[in-house]
């Protein structure tokens, strides 16, 4: 009995599996996609310390971009947003 070769086997179409794509949620929670850019102004004295609230367009002068629109909200991004909120709350008294 002769061994079968690949040429002897009938041609089988490759299986195609359609991947399902789910859009990540839009929001500010870890794992979401940022609905807009987020910036925080930096201290004009040159210390590089973030000051003021989070804003959603570049505030001018020196600023740090926390996340770009469509970027993933990571634990680090969420921590920066929370720190800015805590700073704003403490300034308000």
N, CA, C and O atoms as a GROMACS GRO file, in nm:
protein
  372
    1UNK      N    1   0.085  -0.117   0.000
    1UNK     CA    2   0.000   0.000   0.000
    1UNK      C    3   0.090   0.124   0.000
    1UNK      O    4   0.181   0.136   0.082
    2UNK      N    5   0.063   0.214  -0.091
    2UNK     CA    6   0.144   0.335  -0.105
    2UNK      C    7   0.096   0.440  -0.006
    2UNK      O    8  -0.023   0.451   0.023
    3UNK      N    9   0.189   0.516   0.045
    3UNK     CA   10   0.155   0.624   0.138
    3UNK      C   11   0.090   0.738   0.060
    3UNK      O   12   0.128   0.768  -0.053
    4UNK      N   13  -0.005   0.800   0.123
    4UNK     CA   14  -0.072   0.913   0.059
    4UNK      C   15   0.017   1.036   0.068
    4UNK      O   16   0.082   1.060   0.169
    5UNK      N   17   0.018   1.110  -0.037
    5UNK     CA   18   0.093   1.236  -0.036
    5UNK      C   19  -0.006   1.351  -0.034
    5UNK      O   20  -0.126   1.332  -0.053
    6UNK      N   21   0.045   1.469  -0.011
    6UNK     CA   22  -0.041   1.587  -0.004
    6UNK      C   23  -0.114   1.607  -0.136
    6UNK      O   24  -0.227   1.656  -0.138
    7UNK      N   25  -0.050   1.570  -0.248
    7UNK     CA   26  -0.113   1.587  -0.379
    7UNK      C   27  -0.233   1.495  -0.395
    7UNK      O   28  -0.324   1.526  -0.473
    8UNK      N   29  -0.236   1.382  -0.323
    8UNK     CA   30  -0.348   1.289  -0.333
    8UNK      C   31  -0.471   1.335  -0.254
    8UNK      O   32  -0.582   1.291  -0.281
    9UNK      N   33  -0.450   1.422  -0.157
    9UNK     CA   34  -0.561   1.465  -0.071
    9UNK      C   35  -0.645   1.570  -0.142
    9UNK      O   36  -0.592   1.657  -0.210
   10UNK      N   37  -0.776   1.562  -0.127
   10UNK     CA   38  -0.862   1.664  -0.190
   10UNK      C   39  -0.837   1.801  -0.128
   10UNK      O   40  -0.806   1.812  -0.009
   11UNK      N   41  -0.851   1.905  -0.208
   11UNK     CA   42  -0.830   2.043  -0.162
   11UNK      C   43  -0.941   2.083  -0.065
   11UNK      O   44  -1.059   2.076  -0.100
   12UNK      N   45  -0.906   2.123   0.053
   12UNK     CA   46  -1.003   2.168   0.153
   12UNK      C   47  -0.991   2.319   0.169
   12UNK      O   48  -0.880   2.370   0.187
   13UNK      N   49  -1.101   2.391   0.162
   13UNK     CA   50  -1.091   2.536   0.184
   13UNK      C   51  -1.051   2.564   0.329
   13UNK      O   52  -1.092   2.493   0.421
   14UNK      N   53  -0.971   2.667   0.346
   14UNK     CA   54  -0.928   2.704   0.480
   14UNK      C   55  -1.048   2.758   0.557
   14UNK      O   56  -1.130   2.833   0.503
   15UNK      N   57  -1.058   2.719   0.680
   15UNK     CA   58  -1.168   2.769   0.764
   15UNK      C   59  -1.145   2.916   0.793
   15UNK      O   60  -1.033   2.958   0.825
   16UNK      N   61  -1.249   2.992   0.782
   16UNK     CA   62  -1.239   3.134   0.811
   16UNK      C   63  -1.324   3.163   0.933
   16UNK      O   64  -1.444   3.135   0.936
   17UNK      N   65  -1.261   3.218   1.032
   17UNK     CA   66  -1.331   3.256   1.154
   17UNK      C   67  -1.334   3.408   1.159
   17UNK      O   68  -1.230   3.473   1.165
   18UNK      N   69  -1.453   3.460   1.156
   18UNK     CA   70  -1.467   3.606   1.162
   18UNK      C   71  -1.454   3.650   1.306
   18UNK      O   72  -1.528   3.605   1.394
   19UNK      N   73  -1.360   3.738   1.330
   19UNK     CA   74  -1.342   3.788   1.466
   19UNK      C   75  -1.450   3.891   1.497
   19UNK      O   76  -1.490   3.968   1.409
   20UNK      N   77  -1.494   3.892   1.618
   20UNK     CA   78  -1.595   3.987   1.661
   20UNK      C   79  -1.522   4.105   1.724
   20UNK      O   80  -1.438   4.087   1.812
   21UNK      N   81  -1.552   4.223   1.679
   21UNK     CA   82  -1.488   4.341   1.735
   21UNK      C   83  -1.588   4.417   1.821
   21UNK      O   84  -1.701   4.442   1.779
   22UNK      N   85  -1.546   4.453   1.937
   22UNK     CA   86  -1.629   4.530   2.028
   22UNK      C   87  -1.558   4.662   2.055
   22UNK      O   88  -1.440   4.663   2.089
   23UNK      N   89  -1.628   4.768   2.041
   23UNK     CA   90  -1.570   4.898   2.071
   23UNK      C   91  -1.557   4.913   2.222
   23UNK      O   92  -1.650   4.881   2.297
   24UNK      N   93  -1.443   4.961   2.265
   24UNK     CA   94  -1.424   4.986   2.408
   24UNK      C   95  -1.515   5.101   2.448
   24UNK      O   96  -1.545   5.190   2.368
   25UNK      N   97  -1.557   5.100   2.572
   25UNK     CA   98  -1.643   5.206   2.621
   25UNK      C   99  -1.574   5.341   2.617
   25UNK      O  100  -1.452   5.350   2.629
   26UNK      N  101  -1.653   5.446   2.600
   26UNK     CA  102  -1.601   5.582   2.603
   26UNK      C  103  -1.623   5.634   2.744
   26UNK      O  104  -1.736   5.638   2.792
   27UNK      N  105  -1.519   5.675   2.808
   27UNK     CA  106  -1.533   5.728   2.943
   27UNK      C  107  -1.399   5.743   3.010
   27UNK      O  108  -1.294   5.737   2.945
   28UNK      N  109  -1.402   5.762   3.138
   28UNK     CA  110  -1.281   5.792   3.212
   28UNK      C  111  -1.245   5.682   3.312
   28UNK      O  112  -1.166   5.705   3.404
   29UNK      N  113  -1.301   5.563   3.296
   29UNK     CA  114  -1.267   5.452   3.385
   29UNK      C  115  -1.158   5.366   3.321
   29UNK      O  116  -1.143   5.364   3.199
   30UNK      N  117  -1.082   5.295   3.404
   30UNK     CA  118  -0.975   5.208   3.354
   30UNK      C  119  -1.031   5.112   3.250
   30UNK      O  120  -1.132   5.046   3.272
   31UNK      N  121  -0.964   5.106   3.136
   31UNK     CA  122  -1.006   5.019   3.027
   31UNK      C  123  -1.090   5.090   2.922
   31UNK      O  124  -1.106   5.038   2.811
   32UNK      N  125  -1.144   5.207   2.954
   32UNK     CA  126  -1.223   5.284   2.858
   32UNK      C  127  -1.130   5.355   2.761
   32UNK      O  128  -1.008   5.359   2.781
   33UNK      N  129  -1.186   5.410   2.657
   33UNK     CA  130  -1.116   5.497   2.562
   33UNK      C  131  -1.153   5.641   2.596
   33UNK      O  132  -1.271   5.673   2.615
   34UNK      N  133  -1.053   5.726   2.605
   34UNK     CA  134  -1.076   5.866   2.644
   34UNK      C  135  -1.163   5.937   2.541
   34UNK      O  136  -1.133   5.934   2.422
   35UNK      N  137  -1.271   6.001   2.586
   35UNK     CA  138  -1.359   6.072   2.493
   35UNK      C  139  -1.299   6.203   2.442
   35UNK      O  140  -1.348   6.260   2.345
   36UNK      N  141  -1.193   6.251   2.507
   36UNK     CA  142  -1.126   6.373   2.461
   36UNK      C  143  -0.984   6.375   2.517
   36UNK      O  144  -0.948   6.292   2.601
   37UNK      N  145  -0.906   6.469   2.470
   37UNK     CA  146  -0.772   6.490   2.527
   37UNK      C  147  -0.789   6.538   2.671
   37UNK      O  148  -0.891   6.596   2.706
   38UNK      N  149  -0.687   6.514   2.753
   38UNK     CA  150  -0.688   6.566   2.889
   38UNK      C  151  -0.548   6.622   2.919
   38UNK      O  152  -0.447   6.554   2.900
   39UNK      N  153  -0.545   6.745   2.966
   39UNK     CA  154  -0.420   6.814   2.998
   39UNK      C  155  -0.425   6.867   3.140
   39UNK      O  156  -0.532   6.880   3.201
   40UNK      N  157  -0.307   6.897   3.190
   40UNK     CA  158  -0.297   6.967   3.318
   40UNK      C  159  -0.182   7.065   3.307
   40UNK      O  160  -0.073   7.029   3.264
   41UNK      N  161  -0.206   7.189   3.346
   41UNK     CA  162  -0.104   7.293   3.340
   41UNK      C  163   0.010   7.258   3.434
   41UNK      O  164  -0.010   7.195   3.538
   42UNK      N  165   0.132   7.302   3.397
   42UNK     CA  166   0.249   7.283   3.483
   42UNK      C  167   0.286   7.417   3.546
   42UNK      O  168   0.262   7.523   3.489
   43UNK      N  169   0.344   7.409   3.663
   43UNK     CA  170   0.385   7.527   3.739
   43UNK      C  171   0.476   7.616   3.655
   43UNK      O  172   0.576   7.570   3.601
   44UNK      N  173   0.440   7.742   3.645
   44UNK     CA  174   0.517   7.838   3.566
   44UNK      C  175   0.653   7.868   3.628
   44UNK      O  176   0.741   7.921   3.561
   45UNK      N  177   0.670   7.836   3.757
   45UNK     CA  178   0.796   7.864   3.824
   45UNK      C  179   0.907   7.770   3.777
   45UNK      O  180   1.024   7.788   3.814
   46UNK      N  181   0.873   7.671   3.698
   46UNK     CA  182   0.974   7.582   3.644
   46UNK      C  183   0.997   7.454   3.723
   46UNK      O  184   1.090   7.380   3.694
   47UNK      N  185   0.913   7.428   3.822
   47UNK     CA  186   0.931   7.307   3.901
   47UNK      C  187   0.875   7.184   3.831
   47UNK      O  188   0.909   7.071   3.866
   48UNK      N  189   0.789   7.206   3.733
   48UNK     CA  190   0.728   7.095   3.661
   48UNK      C  191   0.613   7.030   3.734
   48UNK      O  192   0.563   6.926   3.692
   49UNK      N  193   0.570   7.089   3.844
   49UNK     CA  194   0.458   7.035   3.920
   49UNK      C  195   0.327   7.068   3.851
   49UNK      O  196   0.307   7.182   3.808
   50UNK      N  197   0.237   6.971   3.839
   50UNK     CA  198   0.107   7.001   3.779
   50UNK      C  199   0.024   7.089   3.873
   50UNK      O  200   0.026   7.071   3.995
   51UNK      N  201  -0.047   7.183   3.814
   51UNK     CA  202  -0.132   7.274   3.892
   51UNK      C  203  -0.267   7.286   3.824
   51UNK      O  204  -0.279   7.265   3.704
   52UNK      N  205  -0.366   7.320   3.902
   52UNK     CA  206  -0.498   7.345   3.848
   52UNK      C  207  -0.572   7.218   3.809
   52UNK      O  208  -0.523   7.107   3.830
   53UNK      N  209  -0.689   7.237   3.753
   53UNK     CA  210  -0.774   7.123   3.718
   53UNK      C  211  -0.732   7.059   3.587
   53UNK      O  212  -0.649   7.113   3.514
   54UNK      N  213  -0.789   6.945   3.558
   54UNK     CA  214  -0.774   6.880   3.428
   54UNK      C  215  -0.859   6.959   3.329
   54UNK      O  216  -0.975   6.990   3.357
   55UNK      N  217  -0.801   6.991   3.214
   55UNK     CA  218  -0.874   7.060   3.108
   55UNK      C  219  -0.868   6.975   2.982
   55UNK      O  220  -0.782   6.888   2.968
   56UNK      N  221  -0.961   7.000   2.891
   56UNK     CA  222  -0.976   6.911   2.776
   56UNK      C  223  -0.928   6.972   2.644
   56UNK      O  224  -0.953   6.917   2.537
   57UNK      N  225  -0.860   7.086   2.653
   57UNK     CA  226  -0.786   7.141   2.541
   57UNK      C  227  -0.660   7.203   2.601
   57UNK      O  228  -0.658   7.238   2.719
   58UNK      N  229  -0.557   7.217   2.521
   58UNK     CA  230  -0.428   7.265   2.573
   58UNK      C  231  -0.446   7.402   2.637
   58UNK      O  232  -0.498   7.493   2.573
   59UNK      N  233  -0.403   7.417   2.762
   59UNK     CA  234  -0.424   7.543   2.833
   59UNK      C  235  -0.327   7.654   2.795
   59UNK      O  236  -0.339   7.766   2.844
   60UNK      N  237  -0.230   7.625   2.708
   60UNK     CA  238  -0.128   7.724   2.674
   60UNK      C  239  -0.012   7.714   2.771
   60UNK      O  240  -0.021   7.644   2.872
   61UNK      N  241   0.095   7.783   2.741
   61UNK     CA  242   0.218   7.777   2.819
   61UNK      C  243   0.262   7.631   2.837
   61UNK      O  244   0.258   7.553   2.743
   62UNK      N  245   0.302   7.596   2.958
   62UNK     CA  246   0.350   7.461   2.984
   62UNK      C  247   0.237   7.374   3.037
   62UNK      O  248   0.164   7.414   3.128
   63UNK      N  249   0.223   7.257   2.978
   63UNK     CA  250   0.118   7.165   3.021
   63UNK      C  251   0.162   7.022   2.991
   63UNK      O  252   0.247   6.998   2.905
   64UNK      N  253   0.104   6.932   3.063
   64UNK     CA  254   0.130   6.790   3.039
   64UNK      C  255   0.002   6.727   2.987
   64UNK      O  256  -0.106   6.748   3.042
   65UNK      N  257   0.016   6.650   2.879
   65UNK     CA  258  -0.099   6.577   2.828
   65UNK      C  259  -0.109   6.447   2.906
   65UNK      O  260  -0.016   6.366   2.906
   66UNK      N  261  -0.221   6.427   2.970
   66UNK     CA  262  -0.242   6.307   3.051
   66UNK      C  263  -0.282   6.191   2.961
   66UNK      O  264  -0.233   6.079   2.976
   67UNK      N  265  -0.372   6.218   2.867
   67UNK     CA  266  -0.416   6.115   2.772
   67UNK      C  267  -0.469   6.183   2.647
   67UNK      O  268  -0.526   6.292   2.654
   68UNK      N  269  -0.449   6.118   2.533
   68UNK     CA  270  -0.501   6.169   2.407
   68UNK      C  271  -0.639   6.108   2.380
   68UNK      O  272  -0.669   5.998   2.426
   69UNK      N  273  -0.720   6.180   2.305
   69UNK     CA  274  -0.853   6.130   2.269
   69UNK      C  275  -0.839   5.992   2.204
   69UNK      O  276  -0.759   5.973   2.113
   70UNK      N  277  -0.918   5.899   2.251
   70UNK     CA  278  -0.915   5.763   2.198
   70UNK      C  279  -0.813   5.674   2.265
   70UNK      O  280  -0.814   5.552   2.244
   71UNK      N  281  -0.726   5.732   2.348
   71UNK     CA  282  -0.626   5.653   2.420
   71UNK      C  283  -0.690   5.574   2.532
   71UNK      O  284  -0.795   5.611   2.585
   72UNK      N  285  -0.625   5.464   2.568
   72UNK     CA  286  -0.679   5.380   2.675
   72UNK      C  287  -0.655   5.445   2.811
   72UNK      O  288  -0.547   5.498   2.838
   73UNK      N  289  -0.756   5.441   2.894
   73UNK     CA  290  -0.743   5.489   3.032
   73UNK      C  291  -0.678   5.376   3.111
   73UNK      O  292  -0.739   5.272   3.136
   74UNK      N  293  -0.553   5.399   3.149
   74UNK     CA  294  -0.479   5.300   3.226
   74UNK      C  295  -0.489   5.335   3.375
   74UNK      O  296  -0.548   5.437   3.411
   75UNK      N  297  -0.434   5.251   3.459
   75UNK     CA  298  -0.433   5.281   3.603
   75UNK      C  299  -0.357   5.409   3.630
   75UNK      O  300  -0.397   5.488   3.716
   76UNK      N  301  -0.247   5.432   3.558
   76UNK     CA  302  -0.167   5.554   3.576
   76UNK      C  303  -0.243   5.679   3.536
   76UNK      O  304  -0.238   5.780   3.606
   77UNK      N  305  -0.313   5.673   3.424
   77UNK     CA  306  -0.395   5.786   3.379
   77UNK      C  307  -0.504   5.815   3.481
   77UNK      O  308  -0.526   5.930   3.519
   78UNK      N  309  -0.571   5.709   3.526
   78UNK     CA  310  -0.678   5.726   3.625
   78UNK      C  311  -0.623   5.787   3.753
   78UNK      O  312  -0.688   5.870   3.816
   79UNK      N  313  -0.501   5.745   3.794
   79UNK     CA  314  -0.440   5.800   3.915
   79UNK      C  315  -0.411   5.950   3.898
   79UNK      O  316  -0.431   6.027   3.992
   80UNK      N  317  -0.364   5.991   3.779
   80UNK     CA  318  -0.340   6.134   3.755
   80UNK      C  319  -0.469   6.214   3.758
   80UNK      O  320  -0.473   6.324   3.812
   81UNK      N  321  -0.574   6.159   3.698
   81UNK     CA  322  -0.703   6.228   3.700
   81UNK      C  323  -0.755   6.241   3.843
   81UNK      O  324  -0.808   6.345   3.881
   82UNK      N  325  -0.740   6.134   3.921
   82UNK     CA  326  -0.785   6.138   4.061
   82UNK      C  327  -0.703   6.237   4.142
   82UNK      O  328  -0.758   6.309   4.226
   83UNK      N  329  -0.571   6.242   4.118
   83UNK     CA  330  -0.484   6.336   4.191
   83UNK      C  331  -0.524   6.480   4.159
   83UNK      O  332  -0.526   6.565   4.248
   84UNK      N  333  -0.554   6.507   4.033
   84UNK     CA  334  -0.596   6.642   3.994
   84UNK      C  335  -0.726   6.679   4.062
   84UNK      O  336  -0.743   6.792   4.108
   85UNK      N  337  -0.817   6.585   4.069
   85UNK     CA  338  -0.946   6.609   4.135
   85UNK      C  339  -0.925   6.635   4.285
   85UNK      O  340  -0.988   6.724   4.342
   86UNK      N  341  -0.837   6.556   4.347
   86UNK     CA  342  -0.809   6.574   4.490
   86UNK      C  343  -0.746   6.710   4.514
   86UNK      O  344  -0.779   6.777   4.612
   87UNK      N  345  -0.653   6.752   4.426
   87UNK     CA  346  -0.590   6.884   4.439
   87UNK      C  347  -0.694   6.995   4.426
   87UNK      O  348  -0.692   7.092   4.502
   88UNK      N  349  -0.785   6.980   4.332
   88UNK     CA  350  -0.890   7.081   4.312
   88UNK      C  351  -0.982   7.089   4.432
   88UNK      O  352  -1.023   7.197   4.473
   89UNK      N  353  -1.015   6.972   4.488
   89UNK     CA  354  -1.102   6.969   4.607
   89UNK      C  355  -1.036   7.036   4.725
   89UNK      O  356  -1.101   7.107   4.801
   90UNK      N  357  -0.904   7.013   4.744
   90UNK     CA  358  -0.835   7.069   4.859
   90UNK      C  359  -0.819   7.221   4.843
   90UNK      O  360  -0.816   7.293   4.943
   91UNK      N  361  -0.807   7.269   4.717
   91UNK     CA  362  -0.796   7.414   4.694
   91UNK      C  363  -0.927   7.486   4.719
   91UNK      O  364  -0.928   7.603   4.756
   92UNK      N  365  -1.039   7.415   4.698
   92UNK     CA  366  -1.170   7.477   4.717
   92UNK      C  367  -1.207   7.487   4.864
   92UNK      O  368  -1.297   7.562   4.901
   93UNK      N  369  -1.138   7.412   4.944
   93UNK     CA  370  -1.157   7.424   5.089
   93UNK      C  371  -1.241   7.321   5.143
   93UNK      O  372  -1.266   7.318   5.264
   0.00000   0.00000   0.00000
